[in-house]
Amino acid sequence: MQGAWAIREIGELKFRSWIVSYGGISEARVVLTERGVDGVEKVLKEWPEA
């Protein structure tokens, strides 16, 4: 599952809600990234932590 939000705070809320929703699945991984103007994605947070 993936999504894109123009407002970072909304992405942060979704990140936390997806951990609650999918945290019981052992293979689940949630990653919050930010895409720069150059198109490169930077990982801001991930769960479970790497």
C-alpha positions in Angstrom: 0.0 0.0 0.0 1.3 3.5 -0.7 0.0 7.1 -0.7 1.2 10.6 -1.4 0.4 13.7 0.5 1.3 17.3 -0.2 1.3 18.1 3.5 4.0 16.3 5.5 1.9 16.3 8.7 -0.8 14.2 7.0 1.9 11.7 5.9 3.1 11.5 9.5 -0.5 10.8 10.7 -0.9 8.1 8.0 2.4 6.6 9.0 1.3 6.1 12.6 -2.2 4.9 11.6 -0.8 2.3 9.2 1.5 1.0 12.0 -1.6 0.5 14.1 -3.6 -1.1 11.2 -0.9 -3.4 9.9 1.4 -3.9 12.9 0.0 -7.3 13.6 1.2 -8.6 10.2 4.7 -10.0 10.7 5.9 -9.1 7.2 4.5 -5.6 7.4 6.9 -2.7 6.8 5.9 1.0 6.8 8.2 3.6 5.4 7.7 7.4 5.2 9.7 9.1 2.5 10.0 12.6 1.1 10.7 13.1 -2.6 12.9 16.1 -3.3 12.6 18.4 -6.3 15.3 16.3 -8.0 13.0 13.2 -7.7 15.2 11.4 -5.2 13.4 9.9 -2.2 14.8 10.3 1.3 13.6 7.9 4.1 12.3 9.9 7.0 11.0 7.1 9.2 10.5 3.4 8.9 8.8 0.7 11.0 10.0 -1.6 12.2 13.2 0.3 12.6 16.0 -1.0 10.4 
